């Protein structure tokens, strides 16, 4: 039995028109878009880009396209021939959990819309920025963030792959950390085009609001387990999920560790499901011997299915 890891992307993978091919060609994918609602569907397919990139729209948009892509995949393969695990980067964790069956799409889209609005509100209340630090070891980045704390809040928030760590916090804190990181030998520091300091302690109001929101929902036994961001741990116990989804909002994404744990569990086929190939690129930097396929339209679906059936 082939062991396959399904990876679901987070914010930053969006583009106007994503998923339209899936909508046109696969009935169950079309149903996902229709359930998401006409307003969101129009923004996904037609934009404008400045609206799509707003957090409260970006997050449900990527979630919708990712689940539409998963439906197309699921409908065209015999699931019983494979052993699956899943992981999603930040927002993508909701896509991973929904694909695994922890909750259905109708509940998932409500959760994600709420999460997006809570993050947007928290970002307006506690203004901050994010930056990618390239070419510096994780312990050095953590040290730099501690040193920068005299100027403001700054924390490592995305451990994406070796040599790529994202930091977040207040403007003064992050700018000080960038200066210190360059002095410590970082190859490059890039301020990210995002609307808030996601996964930092500044997002605590959003995590508190999400804790209340999640009490409205019940969760089901999953078809396969998911590696969760906040602890890089394999999760199949439904009693853990609400706590982990709350913790995820204002704690670091341990993506590098999650992927290494998956590789160490002898999974060697990786499929990125949803818009873009960002996670496939990170996988190459974590372990170049592993190959990632992707599913974002009918052409990439056909190519992935062909490879899996070899």
Secondary structure in CASP SS format (residue, H / E / C, confidence):
PFRMAT SS
TARGET T0000
AUTHOR 0000-0000-0000
METHOD secondary structure of the structure
MODEL  1
X C 1.00
X E 1.00
X E 1.00
X E 1.00
X E 1.00
X E 1.00
X E 1.00
X E 1.00
X C 1.00
X C 1.00
X C 1.00
X C 1.00
X C 1.00
X C 1.00
X C 1.00
X C 1.00
X C 1.00
X C 1.00
X C 1.00
X H 1.00
X H 1.00
X H 1.00
X H 1.00
X H 1.00
X H 1.00
X C 1.00
X H 1.00
X H 1.00
X H 1.00
X H 1.00
X H 1.00
X H 1.00
X H 1.00
X H 1.00
X H 1.00
X H 1.00
X C 1.00
X H 1.00
X H 1.00
X H 1.00
X H 1.00
X H 1.00
X H 1.00
X H 1.00
X H 1.00
X H 1.00
X C 1.00
X C 1.00
X H 1.00
X H 1.00
X H 1.00
X H 1.00
X C 1.00
X C 1.00
X H 1.00
X H 1.00
X H 1.00
X H 1.00
X H 1.00
X H 1.00
X H 1.00
X H 1.00
X H 1.00
X H 1.00
X H 1.00
X H 1.00
X H 1.00
X H 1.00
X H 1.00
X H 1.00
X H 1.00
X H 1.00
X H 1.00
X H 1.00
X H 1.00
X C 1.00
X C 1.00
X C 1.00
X H 1.00
X H 1.00
X H 1.00
X E 1.00
X E 1.00
X E 1.00
X E 1.00
X E 1.00
X E 1.00
X E 1.00
X C 1.00
X C 1.00
X C 1.00
X H 1.00
X H 1.00
X H 1.00
X H 1.00
X H 1.00
X H 1.00
X H 1.00
X H 1.00
X H 1.00
X C 1.00
X C 1.00
X C 1.00
X C 1.00
X H 1.00
X H 1.00
X H 1.00
X H 1.00
X H 1.00
X H 1.00
X H 1.00
X H 1.00
X H 1.00
X H 1.00
X H 1.00
X H 1.00
X H 1.00
X H 1.00
X H 1.00
X H 1.00
X H 1.00
X H 1.00
X H 1.00
X H 1.00
X H 1.00
X C 1.00
X C 1.00
X C 1.00
X E 1.00
X E 1.00
X E 1.00
X E 1.00
X E 1.00
X E 1.00
X C 1.00
X C 1.00
X C 1.00
X H 1.00
X H 1.00
X H 1.00
X H 1.00
X H 1.00
X H 1.00
X H 1.00
X H 1.00
X H 1.00
X H 1.00
X H 1.00
X C 1.00
X C 1.00
X C 1.00
X C 1.00
X C 1.00
X E 1.00
X E 1.00
X E 1.00
X E 1.00
X E 1.00
X E 1.00
X E 1.00
X E 1.00
X C 1.00
X C 1.00
X E 1.00
X E 1.00
X E 1.00
X E 1.00
X E 1.00
X E 1.00
X C 1.00
X H 1.00
X H 1.00
X H 1.00
X H 1.00
X H 1.00
X H 1.00
X H 1.00
X H 1.00
X H 1.00
X H 1.00
X H 1.00
X H 1.00
X H 1.00
X C 1.00
X C 1.00
X C 1.00
X C 1.00
X E 1.00
X E 1.00
X E 1.00
X E 1.00
X C 1.00
X C 1.00
X C 1.00
X C 1.00
X C 1.00
X C 1.00
X C 1.00
X C 1.00
X C 1.00
X H 1.00
X H 1.00
X H 1.00
X H 1.00
X H 1.00
X H 1.00
X H 1.00
X H 1.00
X H 1.00
X H 1.00
X H 1.00
X H 1.00
X H 1.00
X H 1.00
X C 1.00
X C 1.00
X C 1.00
X C 1.00
X C 1.00
X C 1.00
X C 1.00
X C 1.00
X C 1.00
X C 1.00
X C 1.00
X E 1.00
X E 1.00
X E 1.00
X C 1.00
X C 1.00
X C 1.00
X C 1.00
X E 1.00
X E 1.00
X E 1.00
X C 1.00
X C 1.00
X H 1.00
X H 1.00
X H 1.00
X H 1.00
X H 1.00
X H 1.00
X H 1.00
X H 1.00
X H 1.00
X H 1.00
X H 1.00
X H 1.00
X C 1.00
X C 1.00
X C 1.00
X E 1.00
X C 1.00
X H 1.00
X H 1.00
X H 1.00
X H 1.00
X H 1.00
X H 1.00
X H 1.00
X H 1.00
X H 1.00
X H 1.00
X C 1.00
X C 1.00
X C 1.00
X C 1.00
X E 1.00
X E 1.00
X E 1.00
X E 1.00
X E 1.00
X C 1.00
X C 1.00
X C 1.00
X C 1.00
X H 1.00
X H 1.00
X H 1.00
X H 1.00
X H 1.00
X H 1.00
X H 1.00
X H 1.00
X H 1.00
X C 1.00
X C 1.00
X C 1.00
X C 1.00
X E 1.00
X E 1.00
X E 1.00
X E 1.00
X E 1.00
X C 1.00
X C 1.00
X H 1.00
X H 1.00
X H 1.00
X H 1.00
X H 1.00
X H 1.00
X H 1.00
X H 1.00
X H 1.00
X H 1.00
X H 1.00
X C 1.00
X C 1.00
END
